[in-house]
Amino acid sequence: MLSDYQRFVGSPLDMLTAREHEVFRLLAEGKTAKDIAAGLDISVYTVDAHRNRLFRKLGLRSSAELVRFAIRQGG
């Protein structure tokens, strides 16, 4: 079902919610979960939950993969 959905979306980033996209951008900039939590006024646990969901949605396993993915996507 996920692969069917991905065919209709232009970019894998389109599968992310607005908050997941924001967390993605901040992680790609090298921000820590603590920094992101403080900046977005959410808990570190919420940042971790967003990170885990976006890793799953994008098929990533590490922060290094996230940065490489962000560079390939041009943002």
N, C-alpha and C positions, 0 to 999 in steps of 0.2 A: 504494500500500500504506500509506503514512503517513497519508493522509486516512482510510482505513478504520480504522486504529488510533485516530486522534483521535476518531472517532465513539463509541468505547467508553470513552473517558477523560473524566472530568468536567471537568478543568481541564488546560490545556496543561502546567502545572507537573507533572502526574502522570506525564508522559513522562520526567522527569529522574530520574537516579539520586540517591541520598541525598547523595553528594558534590557532584554538579552543583547540587543544590538549595541546599546549604550555600554553595557558591561564588557562586551566583546571589544569595542573600540578602546576602552580604558585598559583592559588587559593587554591588548596589542601595543599600547603605548608604554607598557612596562609597569603600570600601577599595581600595587599589592592589593589583596582583598581588603585589608584594613583601610588603605587609602580610599579605595572605591566606596567602601561602606560609609566612611566619614563624609565623602563628597556627595553621595547620593542620599544621605540620611537614612540608611538601612543597616541591618545587622550584617556582620561578617558571614553569618550562617546563610543569610539570604543571598549574598554575593556568591557564596559557594554553590548554592542551589542553582542560581542562574548560570554559573560557569559549567556545572555538570550537565545541565540541559543543553546548553549551546554546544558543548563538546560532543554530546550524543547526536544532536541534530546535524552537526557538520562532520561527524566521523573523525574527530580529533582525539588524541590521547595525551597530549602534553601542551604546556605553554609554548614550547619551542615550535610545535606544529601550528599552534594558533597564530604565532607571529609570522611564520612562513606563509600560512593561508592568507593572512591579512595583506601581506606584501603582494602575493599573486593576484588578489582581488583589487589591488590598487587603493587600499584604504586601510 
